[in-house]
């Protein structure tokens, strides 16, 4: 009879629920990997590992702290709480039905790291991704000993598409080995630029960005189709010979090109802030996101000209 009795559980405030999650080893591990597998942009789905993101969100939502939901005051009174609630229950990747799937290992549930390694060891290509990552992002005495930054970055990017990326470690008799595998993938000091810092004192998840525009530019130049589309854009959008209309036309042609993966890398590339005017990433960003295109039309009536909307306004409108 007792087994048929349903016990009502109180719905928690989202900030309290998050803190309780941080204090639970299994829950905090999920909370830590979500920014990695779901991407850093909160108003659009900006990751190539969509199915891993969706699986991570489902797994986190299944913890008792967030079931059946969590609550917040009005957004104006408690913005942090509402931001976290939207992050968990209204994440843009949660609404992606089907994307041009780059993830060669789509999943329905997050695997344990022990299982992920076992699966990876059975496929030569996957195992090579893992071994390349350990070789190019070498760690000794918890210090980075990599020989080539580019080789390490490339191997880390490739590893993200393997089952090893996004694996979790629940509390069980295999946890010590699982944690060791998890740390190899997620706590490598050589890729700290892409790591996630969890600050328990302020309960904020911070995403540390890595500069990517110079890499996106070089990759595009190495691809014949992308390079061909890129050249008119570089030609018409240079500031010293800016032709706004021609620049806009070449930009639109570039993003309509067949090289979709490279387009996204260019569109979403970013750079760390720096005062160095010769920084390779900043120089590449100026070429890929030209100021020339942001000028008013050459023949516009300034009184009737409406400036383009801000990026966050477009993102919010798109989300709605």
ABEGO torsion letter per residue (X at the ends): XAAABBBBBBBBBAAAAAAAAAABAAAAAAAAAAAAAAEABAABBABABAAAAAAAAAAAAABAAAOABBBBBBAAABAAAAAAAAAAAABAAAABABBBBABABBBABBBBAAAAAAAAAABAAAAAAAAAAAAABBBBGGBBABABAAAAAAAAAAAAABAABGBBBBBBAAAAAAAAAAAAAAABAAAAAABBBBBAAAGBBBBBBBBAAAAAAAAAAABAAAAAAAAAAAAAABAAABBAAAAAAAAAAAAABABAAAAAAAAABBBBBBABAABAAAAAAAAABBAAAABBBAABBAAABBBBBBAAAAAAAAAX
